[in-house]
Amino acid sequence: MFKIIVSTCLLLVSLSSYADPTDPVAKINGQTITQQDYDNYAKTRTEQTGSQVQPEVLLGELLQRELLKQDTIKKGLDKDPEFIQKLEYMRTNLLMAMGMHDYLSKHPLDEATLQREYDRQLANIKVPKEYQVRHILVETEADALSIITELNNGDSFDKLAKEKSIDIPSAKKNGVLGWITKSRVEKSFWKVVETLEKGQYTTTPVKGQFGWHIIQLDDIRTAALPPFKNVKQQIKAALQRQLMQKYVSDLKSQAQIEMTLP
């Protein structure tokens, strides 16, 4: 049976912010879990979960980890070739991560650099247009042609959309679909929208996946681009990737590399 010794008094003190890092939080089979062990594990768990974990839960997990580790070593599994291979792989990954972190910390990206990159990207973007449209959707081309005739005779688009469109959600709003972009509608629909002038409706029915459309264009505007604060982190991540590519490229240029694979 495993022998676990936990001092309640020490635990209460060690979990406080005033505890010495070397203070024991628990002992299991003579192996001490220190306050530093606890703090390191608590930090990792908080990063994983995004919230703080209860101290008693953390301590229970630490004890379980230590129990499993001790039993694994007792069985000699730490000498297994597969374990040694995976350990070396993890060591390499950790060293790589630490190397990248060190490089990035020595090449920080300030706010001005991020702003310049944002401005550069804005200058090179072809800002898409958005179209405010309404439509009437019917089942047959004949129905669509009949509605176009009524529109030509002066009937209200709003009235006909509400009475005859089979697209119920938009029919309740007089056919209004709101502001659309190319990615939101069928190709045939978008192709026709781009040809319309403000206030104009289609005089030829438009075939779609769910029936036949009569489309009216109400307005056109330039799509709003995200402000700097909303994309700053994405820009920073992209620039950091560029920095890392340069870092690795520089290392390659300074290295003696011999390829032996065919």
N, C-alpha and C positions, 0 to 999 in steps of 0.2 A: 504493500500500500504506500502510495506517495505521502510524504509528510510535509504538510504546508503550515508555515508559521507566519501569521500576520499580526502585527502589533497595532491595536486599534488606536492607541494614543499617538504612535509614530505616524500612522496613516493620516489622522486628522491634521497633524502638523505638516506633514510632507506635502499634502495636496494644497496647502496654502501658498501664497506668493512669497512668503517669508522663509520657506524651507531651503536648506542647503542642498545643492545638486547631488551631493554624495550621501545624503540621508537615505537610509533604507525605507522603502515603501512596503516591501514584503520579502520573505525568504521562502524558498521552496527547495527542499532537499539540500540545504546548505548554500544554495545559490541566491545571491542578493539581487533584488530588483530595486534600483536606486530611484531617487526623485528625478534624476536626469533621464533615466530610461522611461519613466512615466511621462515626463514632459515631452520627450521626443515622439513617443507613440501618440500622445494626445494631439500633438500638432498635426501629425500625419492623418489621423482619423478625422480631425476637423476639416482638413483640406479635402478629404475624400467625400465626406458627407455634406459639407457646406454648413454644418452647424455643430455646436458643442455636444459632446457625448457625456452622459452622467459618469462621475468619477468611479462609482462602484462597477459600472459596466466596463469601463476602460481597464480597471484593475483585474476584473474577472477574465478579460480577454488576454491581458498580459500573463496571468497565471497559466491560462490554457496554452498559450504559445510556448511558455517555458517548459511546461510538462511535455508537450509534443516534441520540442527540441531535445530535451534530455533523453527521452525514450528512443528517438531516432539515432542519436549519437551512441546510445547504449547498444543498439543493434548493429552499429558499424556502417550505417547507410551514408554517413558523411564521407566515407572512403570509396563509395561506389563511383566508378568511372563516369557514369551518366551524370551524377550529381556534380562531380568536379568539372565536367565539360560545361554544364549549364551555369555553374557558379562563375566560371571564367567568362562566359558569354554575358552574364549580368554585370560582371565587373567591367567589361569593355564598354557596355552601354552606359554604365554610370560614369565612367571616365570621360566618354564622349560628351555626355550631358554636362558634366562639370566643366569640360573644356569650352563648350559652346557658351555656357553661362558666364565663364570668366571673360571670354572674348567680347561678348555683348556688353558686359558691365564696363569694359574698358573702351567701348565705342558706343556711348549712349546717344540716343536720338532725342534731341530737345524739341520743344513745342514749335519752334520756328522751322525746323527741318520738316516736321510733319505737315505744317501749314503750307510750306512751299510745294511739297509733293501733292497735297490736295489741290492747290491752285494749278499745278502743272497738269494733273489729270483732268480737271475741269476744262482747261483750255483745249484739250485734245478730244473731248467728248462731243459727239454729235447728239445734242439733246433731242430725245424723241418727242413727238407731239401726242397729245391726248385729245380724243374726240368725245364730245357729249352728244349722245344719240338717243333716239327712241325708235321703236319698231312695232310693227304689227305682224304677228306670226299666224299663218293659216295652214291648213293641211294640203290644199291643192293650188296649182298655178292659176286655175280658173277663178278661185276665190280671191287670189291676190290681184288678178287683173280687174275683177269687179270692184275691189276696194280702191285701186288706183283710179278707176273711172269716177268713183264717188269723190275722191280727193280733187280730181281735175274739175269736178262740178261744184267745188267750193265747200264740201263737207269738212268738218274739223278732224284733224289727225287725232287729237285727244279723244274725241267722242268715238271715232271708229276703233281706236285701239282698245278702249274700255269695253266696247260692245262686242267686238269680233275677234280679238286676238286670243289664241289658245295658250299663250304664255301668261298664265294667270297672275304671277307676282308682278310682272311689268304692266299688265293690263290694268291692274288696280291703281297704278301710278301713271295712267294715260300713256302707257307704252315706254316710259322712261327707263333706260338701262343705266344711265349715269355716265361717268367718264370712263372710257375704255382705252386699252392699249392693244397692240398687235397680239400679245400673248394671251389675251383674254377671250378672243373670239375666233371663229372659224376663218380660214384663209379667204374663202369666197366672200364672206361678210366684210372682212377688213379691206379687201381689194376694192369693193364698191364704195365703202365709207370714204376712202382717200380721194375719190373722184368728185365727191359732193361739195357744193358750196353751202355756206351757212343758210339755214332755212329751207334748203332744197330737200326733196324726197325722191326716192327712186321711181322712175316711170316704167321700169321693167322689173318684174319679180326676181328676187334673189333666192336661188336654191340653197338650202342648208340641210344639216343633218336631221333636223326635226320638222322640216316643212319649208314653206315659202315665206320670205320676209319682204315687207315694205319698210324701208329704212329712211329716217329723216335725220339730218345733221342739224343740231342746235347751236353748237359752239366748238371752237378749237382753241387749245392753249398749249404752251410748252410745259412738258412734264417737270414737276418740282424735283430738284436733286437733293439728296440728303445733306444736311448741314455738316460742317467739319466735325463738330463734337460727336455726331452719331457714327462717323466712320473712322474716327481717329485711331481706335485700337486696331482696326483692320489694316489701315495704312501702316501703322507701326509694325505689325506682324509681317507685312509684305516686305518692308524695308529691312527688317531683321533677317528675313530669308535671303535677301540679296547680300547682306553682310556675311552671312554664313557661307554662301556660295563663294564669295571672294576669299574668305578665310581658308576654305578647303582648297580653292584654286591656288592660293599662295603656297600652301603646304605642299601641294603636288609639284609646283614649279621648283621647289627647293629640295625635293626628295629624289633619291636614287631608286627608281622602280624598275624591276625586272619581271616581265611577264613570262611564265613558263607554260601556261595553258595554250593549246593550239588555237 
